[in-house]
Amino acid sequence: MIPTLHPSLQGARACIFDAGGTLVHPDWPRLAELAEGAAGRRFGAEEMRRAFGEMLKCVGSTGPGGRSIDQTGRHWTFRAMYGGLGLDESACDSLVGRIDAAHGERHIWCGVDADAARVVDELKRAGLLVAVVSNTEDGRLTDSLESAGLGGRFDLLVDSHLVGCKKPDAAIFRLALGRLGVEASEAVFVGDSYAHDALAARAAGLRAVLLDPLDMHPEAVCPRIRRLGDLLPGVV
Ligand SMILES: [Mg+2]
């Protein structure tokens, strides 16, 4: 039986996912251990997840009261997350080095989303092309997906580090569409960053669905889902 699809996917030929925070998640236990070692603070996974979401919300935001996020340097997302949790600059510096070493041993984004495998498989069964477009710092998108157990499932992987452009630039969406052989209007982009995924994909002409598990974006101009399974109502 063909699964029921989320209204945004009706008539679409391709579903393109963001990777980090969407299909794969940070290795929270390792990040907690590293913070304890570097700064003597023990953070819970939920606490870090929320701080990460709040950090992400500031990315691309110019609203009053928003803190500006330095989006340069290794693991800037985690640096900003730990900053948001109250660690000072030297602790954050030390942590970035420790994260980098840990990431060298095993990809730090190696946690799999609980719904990801089934959703991807069902979308493919429904006849959609399924792809990933990810901003990476080091060209290790394939490694991340494989570490999370999602390797070999996708029709196309686009790794910003390898193609030389990144979200929110429309060029990376156009590149993916060209390789998939679909028009922008036939593709849906699913991601957890409002600025870099949802708004950027819409600006490039794609439909967008924002993955917003913590209900942080009531202002969104696109449909929101709480979990990936919501793409297949009644199935996953
Ligand atoms: Mg993401």
Residues whose N, C-alpha, C, O or C-beta is under 5 A from the ligand:
A	BS01	MG	D18 A19 G20 G21 T22 D192 S193
